[in-house]
């Protein structure tokens, strides 16, 4: 049996980006169901409308891509993006506090 070598170029990450309508009760239910089904398939929420899943191979990525296509809600925008583990490792993430706007103190020039 041949051994499959896993490396940072073979391992894949699948991103699901979506913008789903939530104006009606049915739309909210469809959006919640879509997110729940993504999580059941092993996706993790990266941001509210961005989910990501690790796939051990391109073949695994194709399986999960097909599953996402099978659970698409009737309306909204969904995008899929696949990247290698190497590309994923180059991602830069920043977390921190958002500073509010500071009141600009006016400076008065005194002439004498």
Helices and strands as residue ranges (DSSP letters): E 12-19, H 25-40, E 44-47, E 50-55, H 58-70, E 77-84, H 85-89
